[in-house]
């Protein structure tokens, strides 16, 4: 294996989030925060309307190949509420901020990136975002380590979500490497499927618990183990 690049998913690979992968159980408090911070009058009916629209864009329940811009989702919610669109920017900040609270880098994240950079490897990231989250929010979680990366892409940038290979192919182009020269590290089946579809080498990271077989080339319990794959 002659690697020239290593790329990563972000959520639950480099960054630990305290919330469940499916945000549906937390719609109510997140929308309540929008009401409070944007001076919008809340009601059970408005909560129901927002939850119904958010569920329709919930990729855990309704998988989709194409990504959706956050403005589309929030305009639909605000139209249902008959509220002016000028409150959408602070509403997005309140909603996404609710779910990002408590996000922290894994203890081994920066050390692993430093090791790989010192080895002369290019570093990339490709991540799907929830509900069309703008890069201004989604990439905030890797702000402290952003400078290590040669290329960072989200599903909003690409217009497609994993396991589609479009994002992987664009990442390969930006890094200037062939598929066989890139190792992609992620924590979900879609990460492995997308990497394999693009012809990249794949590694599943599982921090505790059972280690499922998604056809990955490697399985690791930590980013330190990923570093151990590099000669």
C-alpha positions as CSV (number, residue, x, y, z in Angstrom):
1,X,0.0,0.0,0.0
2,X,1.7,3.2,-1.2
3,X,-0.4,6.0,0.2
4,X,0.0,9.6,-0.7
5,X,-3.1,10.9,1.2
6,X,-5.3,10.1,4.1
7,X,-8.8,11.6,4.3
8,X,-11.4,11.5,7.0
9,X,-15.1,11.8,7.8
10,X,-15.6,14.4,10.6
11,X,-18.5,13.4,12.9
12,X,-17.6,10.5,15.2
13,X,-14.3,10.1,13.4
14,X,-12.5,13.3,14.3
15,X,-15.1,15.0,16.4
16,X,-17.3,13.5,19.2
17,X,-20.9,14.7,19.4
18,X,-23.0,14.0,22.5
19,X,-26.2,13.9,20.5
20,X,-27.7,10.9,18.7
21,X,-27.1,10.5,15.0
22,X,-30.9,10.9,14.4
23,X,-31.8,14.4,15.7
24,X,-35.6,13.7,15.6
25,X,-35.9,13.2,19.4
26,X,-34.4,16.7,19.9
27,X,-36.4,18.7,17.4
28,X,-38.6,20.3,20.1
29,X,-35.9,21.8,22.3
30,X,-33.9,22.9,19.2
31,X,-36.9,24.7,17.7
32,X,-37.8,26.1,21.2
33,X,-34.3,27.7,21.1
34,X,-35.1,29.2,17.7
35,X,-38.3,30.7,19.1
36,X,-36.4,32.2,22.1
37,X,-33.4,33.6,20.3
38,X,-35.3,34.9,17.3
39,X,-38.2,36.5,19.2
40,X,-40.7,34.2,17.4
41,X,-43.9,33.3,19.1
42,X,-43.9,29.6,19.7
43,X,-46.9,27.2,19.9
44,X,-47.5,23.4,19.8
45,X,-48.8,23.8,16.2
46,X,-45.6,25.6,15.1
47,X,-43.5,22.9,16.8
48,X,-45.5,20.3,14.9
49,X,-45.0,22.1,11.6
50,X,-41.3,22.4,12.1
51,X,-40.9,18.8,13.1
52,X,-42.9,17.6,10.1
53,X,-40.7,19.6,7.7
54,X,-37.4,18.6,9.4
55,X,-38.5,14.9,9.3
56,X,-38.9,15.1,5.6
57,X,-35.3,16.2,5.3
58,X,-34.0,13.7,7.9
59,X,-31.6,11.5,6.1
60,X,-31.7,8.8,8.8
61,X,-35.4,8.3,8.0
62,X,-35.5,9.5,4.4
63,X,-32.1,8.9,2.7
64,X,-31.3,11.0,-0.3
65,X,-28.5,11.1,-2.8
66,X,-28.6,14.9,-3.5
67,X,-27.9,17.4,-0.8
68,X,-30.3,20.2,0.1
69,X,-29.3,23.7,0.9
70,X,-30.3,24.9,4.4
71,X,-32.1,27.9,3.1
72,X,-34.6,25.6,1.3
73,X,-35.4,23.9,4.6
74,X,-35.7,27.0,6.7
75,X,-37.6,28.9,4.1
76,X,-40.2,26.1,4.1
77,X,-40.4,26.2,7.9
78,X,-40.7,30.0,8.0
79,X,-43.4,30.0,5.2
80,X,-45.4,27.4,7.3
81,X,-45.1,29.8,10.3
82,X,-45.9,32.9,8.1
83,X,-42.7,34.5,9.5
84,X,-40.4,36.9,7.5
85,X,-37.3,35.3,6.0
86,X,-35.0,37.9,7.5
87,X,-35.0,35.9,10.7
88,X,-33.7,32.8,9.0
89,X,-29.9,33.5,9.6
90,X,-30.3,33.8,13.4
91,X,-32.7,30.8,13.3
92,X,-30.1,28.7,11.6
93,X,-27.4,29.8,14.1
94,X,-29.7,28.9,17.0
95,X,-30.8,25.5,15.6
96,X,-27.4,24.3,14.5
97,X,-25.8,25.7,17.6
98,X,-28.1,23.6,19.8
99,X,-26.8,20.4,18.2
100,X,-23.2,21.5,18.1
101,X,-23.0,22.3,21.8
102,X,-20.6,19.9,23.5
103,X,-18.8,18.8,20.4
104,X,-15.2,18.1,21.1
105,X,-12.2,16.7,19.1
106,X,-11.2,13.2,20.0
107,X,-8.1,13.2,22.1
108,X,-6.1,11.4,19.4
109,X,-7.2,13.6,16.5
110,X,-4.6,16.3,16.4
111,X,-1.7,13.9,17.2
112,X,-2.8,11.7,14.4
113,X,-3.0,14.5,11.9
114,X,0.4,15.8,13.0
115,X,1.9,12.3,12.6
116,X,0.5,12.0,9.1
117,X,1.6,15.4,8.0
118,X,5.1,14.7,9.3
119,X,5.1,11.6,7.1
120,X,4.6,13.8,4.1
121,X,1.0,12.7,3.4
122,X,-1.7,15.0,2.1
123,X,-4.8,15.3,4.3
124,X,-8.4,15.6,3.3
125,X,-11.9,15.6,4.8
126,X,-15.2,14.7,3.3
127,X,-18.3,14.9,5.5
128,X,-22.1,14.8,5.1
129,X,-23.9,17.5,7.0
130,X,-27.3,17.4,8.7
131,X,-30.2,19.4,7.3
132,X,-28.0,21.2,4.7
133,X,-25.9,22.8,7.5
134,X,-23.8,25.7,6.1
135,X,-20.0,25.3,6.2
136,X,-19.9,28.3,8.5
137,X,-21.4,26.0,11.2
138,X,-20.3,22.5,10.2
139,X,-16.6,23.3,9.8
140,X,-16.5,25.2,13.0
141,X,-16.0,21.9,14.8
142,X,-12.6,21.4,13.2
143,X,-11.5,25.0,13.4
144,X,-8.6,24.1,15.7
145,X,-7.2,21.5,13.3
146,X,-8.4,23.0,10.0
147,X,-4.9,24.1,9.0
148,X,-3.7,20.5,8.8
149,X,-5.9,19.7,5.8
150,X,-5.1,20.3,2.2
151,X,-8.8,19.9,1.2
152,X,-12.1,19.9,3.1
153,X,-15.4,19.2,1.5
154,X,-18.9,18.9,2.8
155,X,-22.0,17.4,1.1
156,X,-23.2,21.0,0.5
157,X,-20.0,21.7,-1.5
158,X,-20.4,18.6,-3.6
159,X,-24.2,18.6,-3.9
160,X,-24.3,14.8,-3.2
161,X,-24.2,12.7,-0.1
162,X,-22.4,9.5,0.8
163,X,-22.4,6.6,-0.2
164,X,-22.4,8.3,-3.6
165,X,-18.9,8.6,-4.9
166,X,-19.0,12.1,-6.2
167,X,-17.5,13.7,-3.1
168,X,-14.7,11.1,-3.0
169,X,-13.8,11.8,-6.6
170,X,-13.8,15.5,-6.1
171,X,-11.6,15.0,-3.0
172,X,-9.2,12.9,-5.0
173,X,-9.0,15.6,-7.6
174,X,-8.3,18.3,-5.1
175,X,-5.6,16.3,-3.4
176,X,-4.1,15.3,-6.8
177,X,-3.8,11.6,-6.0
178,X,-5.2,8.4,-7.6
179,X,-7.9,6.3,-5.7
180,X,-5.4,3.6,-4.8
181,X,-3.2,6.3,-3.2
182,X,-5.8,7.6,-0.7
183,X,-7.0,6.0,2.5
184,X,-10.4,7.2,3.7
185,X,-11.3,6.8,7.4
186,X,-14.9,6.9,8.5
187,X,-17.2,5.4,11.2
188,X,-20.3,4.4,9.1
189,X,-21.2,1.9,6.4
190,X,-21.8,4.8,3.9
191,X,-18.2,6.0,4.4
192,X,-16.9,2.6,3.4
193,X,-19.3,2.1,0.6
194,X,-18.5,5.5,-0.9
195,X,-14.7,5.1,-0.6
196,X,-14.9,1.6,-2.2
197,X,-17.1,2.9,-5.0
198,X,-14.5,5.6,-5.8
199,X,-11.7,2.9,-5.7
200,X,-10.0,4.3,-2.5
201,X,-8.6,2.3,0.3
202,X,-11.0,2.3,3.3
203,X,-10.8,2.0,7.0
204,X,-13.6,1.8,9.5
205,X,-13.0,3.3,12.9
206,X,-15.0,1.8,15.8
207,X,-14.3,3.2,19.2
208,X,-15.6,0.4,21.4
209,X,-18.3,-2.2,20.8
210,X,-18.6,-4.7,18.0
211,X,-16.6,-4.2,14.8
212,X,-19.0,-4.7,11.8
213,X,-17.8,-5.8,8.4
214,X,-18.8,-3.4,5.7
215,X,-16.2,-4.7,3.3
216,X,-13.6,-2.2,4.6
217,X,-9.9,-2.8,4.0
218,X,-9.0,-2.1,7.6
219,X,-10.7,-1.7,11.0
220,X,-9.3,0.4,13.8
221,X,-10.3,1.3,17.3
222,X,-8.6,4.7,17.3
223,X,-6.8,7.2,15.1
224,X,-3.6,6.0,16.7
225,X,-4.3,2.6,15.1
226,X,-4.8,4.3,11.8
227,X,-1.4,5.9,12.1
228,X,0.0,2.4,12.6
229,X,-1.0,1.5,9.1
230,X,1.5,4.0,7.7
231,X,5.0,2.6,7.2
